[in-house]
Amino acid sequence: MSLAPEAPEPVPFVRPSYKDRVSVSQMKEVIKAVLEEKLAGKEYEPLEASKQTRAIVDEIRQRLQEFPQMRYKFMVQAVIGEQRGGGFRMGSRCFWDADTDQFATEQLVTDNLFCVAAAWAVYTY
């Protein structure tokens, strides 16, 4: 028979605290920086747009995954098009936990092209 006190049972981890949530402003800064680095001074080339889009998405996702917040899955979408003065709309839908999940979007418009990038940070339980 042991007289040592029993260790308390661990409390189940349910939601991150406020300070452990992903910041939308930090996500926007990352997206904007990547768009400017990858597309500044570039012209729209239809044959290269697919490669550029993939490179932008991969870079944004990689930088977001370096955030110290744990248990977040990042999804990134980007669209590059030729700037001809027309409009462009982009929409999305998903199941959402407003307490933990985040969404950020940024755009870059030059004389020759436009790029819209969106990133979702979804907390995994």
N, C-alpha and C positions, 0 to 999 in steps of 0.2 A: 504494500500500500504506500503510495507516494503522497507526501504532504505538500508537494510543490503546487502552486496555483496553476489552474488550467489556463492556457492561452485563449484569449477571446477568439471566437470564430470570425473570419474575415467578412466584412460587409460587402455584399455584391456591388460591383461597379456598374452603374446604370447610365448616368449622363455625365458629360464633362462639366467642370465648373466653368464659370464665365470666363476666367482668365485662360482656360485651356481650349477655348473655342477659336476657330480660324477667323482672322480679321479680314473683312471685305476690302478695306482700304489697302492692306498689304497685298491681297490678291490682285487688286487693280494695278498697284505699282509694278508688280511682276509682269503682268500682261502688257502694260504700256511699255516697259523697258524692252521686252522681247520684240514687240512689234517695231519699235524704233530701231533696235539693233539690226533686225533682219531685213527691214524694208526701206530704211532711210536711203533716199537717193536712187532707188530702184525704179525701173519702168515695168509695166505689166507685160509679161510674156506668157501667152497661153500655154505653151509647151512646158514651161517651168513652174506654173502656178501650183500644180499638184505636189511637186517636190517641195516648193516653198511652204505650202500649207502644212505638209507633214513635218517639216523641220520646225516650224513655229509651234505646232501643237506639242511635239515631243519636248522642245525646250521649255515651254511653259509648264508642262506637267512635271518635268524633272525639277525645276526650281520650286514649284509648289510642294513637292514631296520632301524638300529640304526643310520645310517649316518644322518647328519643334513639336507641334501638336500631334498627338498620336491618335491612331484609330480612324483617320480620315482617308477616304478614297477620293481621288481627284479625277474628274472627267473634263476634257477640254475639247472644244469644237472651234474651228476657224474657217472663214470663208474669204477668199481673195477674188476680186473682180476688177474689171477695167473701169476706170472712172470716165463716164461719158455724160454725167449730169443727171442720170436717171436715179430713181429711188430704189431702196433695197430694204426689205423687211425680213426679220428672222424671229422665229418663235420656238418655244419648247414647252414641254409638259413633263412633269414627273411627280412621283409621290414625295412628300416633303415633310420633314420634321422641323418646324419653324424655330424650335429651341436650339437645335444643334447644327443644322445644315446651312450652307451659305452659297451664294451665287454672285459672280462678278463678271462684268463685261467691259470691254474697251474697244475703241475703234481708231483706225489710222486712215486718214484720207489725204492723198497727195494729188498732184495734177494728173497723174497717170493711172493710179490704182487706189482701191480701198480695201481695207481688211477689217473684219469684225471678228473678235475672238471672245468666247465665253468660257467660263470655268465654273464647275460645280464642285463643292466640297461636301461630301456626304459622310456623316458619322456612321461608323459600323458598330453595331451593338454586339 
